[in-house]
Amino acid sequence: MSRPRRLYFGWVQVVAVSVTETISWGVLYYAFAVFLTPMRDELGWSRTAMTGAFSLALLVSGIAAVPLGRWLDRHGPRLAMALGSVLGTASVLLWAVADTLPVFYAAWIGIGLAMAATFYEPAFVLIANWFVRHRSRALTALTFGGGFASVIFVPLADRLNRELGWRGALVVLAVVLGVGTIPAHALLLRRRPADLGLAPDGDDPGDAAMPGALRSVPRSVAATVALRAPSFRWLAGAYVLAMLGYVSVTVHLVPFLIERGFGAPFAAAAAGLVGLLALPGRLLFTPLGSVVSRRAVVGLLFGMLAVSLVVLLRAESRVEIWIFVALYGCGVGAVTPARAALVADLYGPDAYGSISGVLALAITVARAAAPLGSSVLRDWWGRYEPVLASLAVLAALAALAVLRATDRSAPTTQEGREELALR
């Protein structure tokens, strides 16, 4: 008689990090906008000065992703995510008592480091090591849960601010962050299934010696080999081009719609619906990569961005705006988990953190440059239409570029084989 299969510990970790990602994104990222006005009213700081700290945090997180990725490959996400949660909690508490801009900026530098250590990149490293056949399913579960961060924490932060003031609200959120993430990261996370005598996906470790089992064993590419390969440059270039479009639209959608004659309530509702439609987008497109080529899925997402921008440019009615929202929202929701799965498919788990960290840095630079760059172009042209048209062209180029990101970076050279052997 065969023994009943136990719950695979990989799924326990997926549930845990899904919860911690929701809390971390909610407190460290989405709650910021709620406190801008009350902080300005009390402290007299300009909106530019305060948002500058937020942009600095994003830049710090991108820079930190590169060395952190190498650490994750060697040691796994457990210590990094636990310490990141501790640092994030302490930084939010420092934010709560900030009376000067230097203290405020110091708090956000700490939050930037915490973002790098607790947001999706370390969690993606965990999934890349614990799952192969069920990787899409794990990524869908992780990012779908994390997608509720803004839905939960923006209203919560607003309610706390009205009842306790912004300083009291931040103290409560810091406690939620610490209690909700530190124990889970410190106690539940493990580097690889082999550390517990398990195999990826919950397969029987004894099956590794059977014919056909090797088909589920991921091939890994050394980081130095992958990063020098043309395929990585195509992949990074594609994501940079697409991210310019995604971030610019997110920032400028409401003012564009108002400029085109739509009312402010309708513009805000359209922007809010984009976030809601991101959730079914993740459910639809992330598993699709297990059926067809992952590069084709990402190319489709970038193509949807280009088409949605064309629809937005030509839109003259609310129905056409809703069509844009459906295309754009579903696509933007799936683009991050699709990237995580594509990197794992192309390069394997062994150097995933290092490779993904460099890619994350390139994407972060694009995310930081997009709002300012699109604003400058809008002021130069005097209207949004040429900006959106340019972004549509860049999105189309991104769709073509990602199709060039093949797996030809496999370590077929003697140098690559020797480096992998050393790993």
C-alpha positions, 0 to 999 in steps of 0.5 A, spaced: 500 500 500 502 506 498 503 512 503 498 518 503 502 524 500 503 529 505 502 537 504 508 539 500 512 544 504 513 548 498 506 550 498 506 552 505 511 557 504 507 560 498 501 561 502 506 564 508 509 569 503 503 571 499 501 573 506 507 577 507 507 580 500 500 583 501 502 586 508 509 588 506 507 592 499 501 595 503 505 598 508 511 600 505 509 602 498 501 603 497 500 607 504 505 612 502 500 616 498 495 616 504 499 620 508 502 625 503 496 631 505 496 630 513 504 630 513 504 636 508 499 640 513 503 638 519 510 639 517 509 644 511 513 640 507 512 640 499 509 634 495 515 634 491 520 633 497 516 628 500 515 624 493 522 625 492 524 620 498 519 615 495 523 615 489 529 615 492 527 608 496 525 605 489 532 607 486 535 604 493 531 598 492 533 597 485 541 598 486 540 593 492 537 588 488 544 586 485 548 584 491 542 581 494 541 577 488 548 574 489 546 573 496 540 569 495 543 564 490 548 562 496 544 563 502 536 563 500 531 568 502 530 566 509 535 571 513 534 576 507 527 577 508 527 576 516 532 582 516 528 586 511 522 585 515 525 588 521 529 593 518 522 595 514 518 595 521 524 600 524 524 604 518 516 605 519 517 607 526 522 612 524 518 615 519 512 616 524 517 620 529 520 624 523 520 632 524 525 634 519 527 632 512 533 628 513 530 624 518 524 622 513 529 621 508 533 616 512 527 612 514 525 612 506 532 609 505 531 604 510 524 602 507 528 602 500 533 597 503 527 593 506 523 593 499 529 590 496 529 584 501 522 583 502 518 584 495 517 580 490 524 578 488 526 574 494 519 570 493 521 569 486 527 566 488 524 561 493 519 559 488 524 558 482 527 553 487 521 549 490 517 549 483 518 547 476 512 543 473 507 547 478 511 554 478 506 558 474 501 555 479 505 558 485 507 564 482 499 565 480 498 564 488 503 568 490 502 575 486 494 574 486 494 574 494 499 580 493 494 584 489 490 585 494 495 589 498 492 596 495 485 594 496 486 592 504 491 597 506 489 604 502 483 604 506 486 601 512 491 607 512 486 612 511 481 609 517 487 609 521 489 616 519 482 619 521 482 616 528 489 616 530 493 621 526 498 620 521 503 618 526 499 614 530 497 610 524 504 609 522 505 606 529 500 601 528 502 599 521 509 598 523 506 593 528 502 590 523 508 589 519 513 586 524 508 581 527 505 579 520 512 578 517 518 577 521 516 570 524 513 567 518 520 569 514 524 567 520 521 560 521 518 558 515 522 559 509 527 554 507 532 555 501 531 549 497 527 542 497 533 538 498 535 541 505 529 538 507 530 531 503 524 533 498 524 534 491 521 540 487 514 540 486 513 535 492 515 529 487 518 523 490 526 524 491 527 517 489 524 518 482 530 522 480 534 516 478 528 514 474 528 515 466 524 521 464 525 524 471 530 528 468 525 532 464 523 536 470 530 537 473 531 545 471 537 546 467 541 552 470 545 557 467 551 561 470 550 568 472 556 571 468 554 566 462 547 569 462 548 576 463 553 576 457 549 573 452 545 577 447 538 574 450 539 577 456 540 584 453 534 583 449 530 581 455 532 587 459 531 591 453 524 589 452 522 590 459 525 597 460 521 599 454 515 596 456 516 599 463 516 606 460 509 605 458 506 601 464 509 606 469 507 613 465 500 610 463 499 609 471 501 616 473 498 620 467 492 616 466 487 621 470 490 627 468 490 625 460 482 623 461 481 629 464 484 633 459 480 629 454 474 632 457 472 626 462 470 628 469 474 627 475 470 622 478 470 617 472 477 618 471 478 616 478 474 610 477 477 608 471 484 608 474 481 604 480 478 599 475 485 598 472 488 595 479 482 591 480 482 587 473 490 586 474 487 580 479 484 576 473 489 578 468 494 574 473 489 568 473 489 568 466 496 569 463 500 566 468 498 559 468 498 560 460 505 560 460 505 552 462 501 551 455 505 555 450 511 559 450 513 563 456 516 568 451 510 568 447 506 570 453 510 576 455 510 578 448 502 578 448 502 582 454 507 587 451 502 587 445 496 588 449 500 594 452 501 597 445 494 596 443 491 599 449 495 605 448 492 606 441 485 605 443 486 610 449 489 615 443 482 614 439 477 613 445 472 618 445 466 615 449 466 611 455 465 605 452 472 605 449 475 607 455 473 601 458 475 597 453 482 600 454 482 599 461 480 591 460 486 591 455 491 595 460 489 592 466 489 585 465 496 586 461 499 590 467 497 585 472 500 579 469 507 582 467 511 581 473 509 574 475 510 572 467 517 576 468 519 571 474 517 565 470 520 567 464 527 568 467 526 561 471 525 558 464 531 561 461 536 560 466 534 555 471 534 556 479 541 556 481 543 563 479 536 566 479 537 571 484 543 574 481 540 574 474 533 577 476 537 582 481 540 585 475 534 585 471 530 588 476 535 594 477 534 596 469 527 595 470 527 600 477 531 605 473 526 605 467 520 606 473 524 612 476 525 615 469 518 614 466 514 619 470 519 625 469 520 623 462 513 623 460 511 629 464 517 633 460 515 630 453 508 632 455 510 639 457 514 640 450 509 637 446 503 641 450 499 635 450 499 627 451 497 624 445 504 624 442 507 621 448 502 616 448 503 614 441 511 614 442 509 609 448 505 605 444 511 604 439 516 602 444 511 597 447 510 594 440 518 594 440 518 591 446 514 585 444 518 584 438 524 584 443 522 579 448 521 574 442 529 574 441 530 572 448 531 565 447 535 560 451 541 560 447 545 562 453 546 555 455 553 554 458 555 550 452 562 553 452 567 550 457 568 556 461 560 556 462 560 548 464 566 549 469 563 555 472 557 551 473 561 545 476 564 550 481 557 552 483 
